[in-house]
Amino acid sequence: MPPFPFQEDHEMIREAVKGWLSDWEDGGKTLHRVAKEGQGFDRAAWEGFARDQGMAGISIPEQYGGAGMGLLGRTVIMEETGYTLFSVPFFSTCVLAADMIEAFASEDDKKDLLGKIASGDIIISVLDGREKLSLKDNKLSGTLSPATDAAHADLILVAAKDENNDVVLTGYSPNTAGLSVTPYASLDPTRSQAKVSFENVALSDGQAIGKADDVAFSQTLQIAHGSLAAECVGGGQRCLDMTLDYANQRIQFGRQIGSFQSVKHKCADMFIALESARSASYFAASPDLDDDRAAKFEAALIAKNYASEAFFKIAGDAIQMHGGIGFTWEYPLHYFFKRARGNRALFTSSEDGFQMLADQIGLKSHASSISGE
């Protein structure tokens, strides 16, 4: 029986994705190849996964060409892609961009862009330029970094504030005059990052997607980033699985190291952190929250920030538990540690994320309490 809140069709998707990604991974060889190529992107795999397997449209509403499986559907996929560090723009395109378009675009743009996402015919990178981009005379200037998957995007969807403090969403071709995309090697070689610069780029040169007030945009952005929790759960599960396998095979002092009490305790701690993150991730995706946006926002904050911290801790402990081999380039644990470190900083740092949660539920920060503010 599928775990709450999933149904049998979600588990069917999970098994299909798991099998496909196992073939892609090829015993870890593909991950090393992607890292060596330095792009953080496997285009052939993306086309097969998004188009041939139809996974790009798993959470897109049916009226726009998707499967209509919502947050639960994409949680399943994000968890399995996290388990293999699948180097494709699923999160940026099928989660971030899809949520922004569904929330703020016109009906015609929804039919066009969501349909292209569902069919795997477009890659979209979403950039939050509300604080770092200036909008003067309807022209954008400034630089944004990191820009996830911008180096391979067909459309760059950027948010900026206008003179009325409204959030303006505009889609640009990477070839737009005054816009430049510069890929760079980040800490995580399995995720594509770039720097995107705007030099007097006119709003009229892009596709007007829509407007939003600042609060609505922030909530939509955070709910989308809540799906990263599932990726962290998948990555954490892989680290735990590798650690358990190693502990049951490695012989020291004439016995398996997994038989030592201190090793058992560490593995148990990793398991508890992982299952807590899993619970937070699944709750944030629950349909029970669909009619309560404030609760969904809080659940996404909890899930993203707790799961990213748990993944980081689990990955670090896994390296330590492996001893010397855990520090080698050939062994894949370092890729998971780097992804965990990167996920902590995506959208907001964990510290800022927990402060957002405290503000949301009316708690003062520890620093504010000490200072008497």
Protein Blocks (a to p, Z undefined) as FASTA:
>chain_A
ZZdfbdfklmmmmmmmmmmmmmmnnnolmmmmmmmnonopafklmmmmmmmnopmmmmgc
fklopaonajmlmmmmmmmmmmnopacfklmmmmmmmmmmmmmmcfklmmmmmmmmmnop
accddddfklmpcceehiaeddddddehklmccbdcdddddfkopacdddddfkbghiac
dddddfblmbccdddddehiafklmccfbdcdfklmmmmmmmmmmmmmmmmmmmmmmmmm
mmmmmmmmmcgehiafklpmklmmmmmmmmmmmmmmmmmmmmmmpmklmmmmklmmmmmm
mmmmmmmmmmmmmmmmmmmmnmmmlmpmklmklmmmmmmmmmmmgoiafklmmmmmmmmn
opacfklmmnoZZ
